[in-house]
Amino acid sequence: MESTAAPTAGTSLARMLSVLDAFSEDAPIWTVDGIAAALRYTRATAYRYVGGLCDAGLLTRVAQGAYALGPRIIELDRQIQRCDPLLTVAQPVMENLLHPNRGQVVLLCSLFRETVLCVHQAGHDKALALSYARGRPMPLFRGATSKVILAWLPERRLTRLYAENQDEVRKAGLGSTREEFLASLKTIRRQGYSVTRAEVDPGVVGVAVPVFGGERTVIGSLSIVYSEGRLPKHHVDQVSSALLRAADAIREDLARYAERQVRNDVLYARHGSARLRTNDPPCSRQQAFMMSAMKPIPIPSMLLSRRDLDSCSTSCFGSTR
């Protein structure tokens, strides 16, 4: 059994968590001996890590000596789908992008390591056979959804990505040299959006814009995809403008949420406020919290330092560097 997980250096916790990277659609079940061989750990270390992950519910034993991903991951995924701030603020924005109805599908994707993951999909056109299913890693160099994220990454990271993926960059039409690669991404940045046709799924055209978090770092993308023929070229500007407005709305709502969260945490730390003392279900609390994000916050400003508020973006939506 082969694994795509690379040998991991670093802390013991990082090495233990790297065991999870061995599990994939192609290799959903592993033995301790297989994990030890794939990750170059001693058998004793592999047993210790697998035991710790099982205790946390991140792995579960499915047979004698065989393990699969555990129920805690299912629980966490449910929590993300119901309570994640990005998803909470983006869903109503995405629903608005389904009008007027031209059979489009709206995608919210995020950057994870060197891949792009679909976070949410809105629309029900079954004629669109989209590869962007929730949680499925997609390449960073093909499709508007991915390219528009790539275009806003720091140059230092782009240089490393090019050095490690020159063949993929060339096949994606992004250039045969580092200079051509950076120039093609600069064109996307200058335009503000990306448009591609049939780069990931045949017969599909996509328009995508970046989604920014704190410090204007790119955290994902917002896309609309159509079957070819349903998006005339003269409508691309109209669609991209709607996407840019939607992405700005998401960024602004995330910033409001983050600032409110920082204020709440500062008050809790300084005055012991029972900020979670309520009988409401957790996600009802989250939704109410998000809905109130745009209301005035009756907290005396002298309780908060400028540094408290300035830390908001970095603490909640860190840099992708």
Secondary structure as the mmCIF struct_conf table of DSSP 4:
data_model
#
loop_
_struct_conf.conf_type_id
_struct_conf.id
_struct_conf.beg_label_comp_id
_struct_conf.beg_label_asym_id
_struct_conf.beg_label_seq_id
_struct_conf.end_label_comp_id
_struct_conf.end_label_asym_id
_struct_conf.end_label_seq_id
HELX_LH_PP_P HELX_LH_PP_P1 ALA A 5 PRO A 7
BEND BEND1 GLY A 10 GLY A 10
HELX_RH_AL_P HELX_RH_AL_P1 SER A 12 LEU A 17
HELX_RH_3T_P HELX_RH_3T_P1 SER A 18 ALA A 22
BEND BEND2 GLU A 25 ASP A 26
STRN STRN1 TRP A 30 THR A 31
HELX_RH_AL_P HELX_RH_AL_P2 VAL A 32 LEU A 39
TURN_TY1_P TURN_TY1_P1 ARG A 40 ARG A 40
HELX_RH_AL_P HELX_RH_AL_P3 ARG A 43 ASP A 55
TURN_TY1_P TURN_TY1_P2 ALA A 56 GLY A 57
BEND BEND3 LEU A 58 LEU A 58
STRN STRN2 LEU A 59 ALA A 63
TURN_TY1_P TURN_TY1_P3 GLN A 64 GLY A 65
STRN STRN3 ALA A 66 LEU A 69
HELX_RH_AL_P HELX_RH_AL_P4 PRO A 71 CYS A 83
HELX_RH_AL_P HELX_RH_AL_P5 PRO A 85 ASN A 96
TURN_TY1_P TURN_TY1_P4 LEU A 97 LEU A 98
BEND BEND4 PRO A 100 PRO A 100
BEND BEND5 ARG A 102 GLY A 103
STRN STRN4 VAL A 105 PHE A 112
TURN_TY1_P TURN_TY1_P5 ARG A 113 GLU A 114
STRN STRN5 THR A 115 ALA A 122
TURN_TY1_P TURN_TY1_P6 LYS A 126 ALA A 127
BEND BEND6 SER A 131 SER A 131
STRN STRN6 ARG A 134 ARG A 134
TURN_TY1_P TURN_TY1_P7 GLY A 135 GLY A 135
STRN STRN7 PRO A 137 MET A 138
BEND BEND7 LEU A 140 GLY A 143
HELX_RH_AL_P HELX_RH_AL_P6 ALA A 144 LEU A 150
TURN_TY1_P TURN_TY1_P8 ALA A 151 TRP A 152
BEND BEND8 LEU A 153 LEU A 153
HELX_RH_AL_P HELX_RH_AL_P7 GLU A 155 GLU A 164
HELX_RH_AL_P HELX_RH_AL_P8 GLN A 166 LYS A 171
TURN_TY1_P TURN_TY1_P9 ALA A 172 GLY A 173
BEND BEND9 LEU A 174 LEU A 174
BEND BEND10 SER A 176 THR A 177
HELX_RH_AL_P HELX_RH_AL_P9 ARG A 178 GLN A 191
TURN_TY1_P TURN_TY1_P10 GLY A 192 GLY A 192
BEND BEND11 TYR A 193 TYR A 193
STRN STRN8 SER A 194 ARG A 197
BEND BEND12 ALA A 198 ASP A 201
TURN_TY1_P TURN_TY1_P11 PRO A 202 GLY A 203
STRN STRN9 VAL A 204 PHE A 212
HELX_RH_3T_P HELX_RH_3T_P2 GLY A 214 ARG A 216
STRN STRN10 VAL A 218 SER A 227
TURN_TY1_P TURN_TY1_P12 GLU A 228 GLY A 229
BEND BEND13 ARG A 230 LEU A 231
HELX_RH_3T_P HELX_RH_3T_P3 LYS A 233 HIS A 235
HELX_RH_AL_P HELX_RH_AL_P10 VAL A 236 HIS A 271
TURN_TY1_P TURN_TY1_P13 ARG A 275 LEU A 276
BEND BEND14 ASN A 279 ASP A 280
HELX_RH_AL_P HELX_RH_AL_P11 PRO A 282 MET A 291
TURN_TY1_P TURN_TY1_P14 SER A 292 MET A 294
BEND BEND15 LYS A 295 LYS A 295
HELX_RH_3T_P HELX_RH_3T_P4 SER A 301 LEU A 303
BEND BEND16 LEU A 304 LEU A 304
HELX_RH_AL_P HELX_RH_AL_P12 ARG A 306 CYS A 316
BEND BEND17 PHE A 317 PHE A 317
#
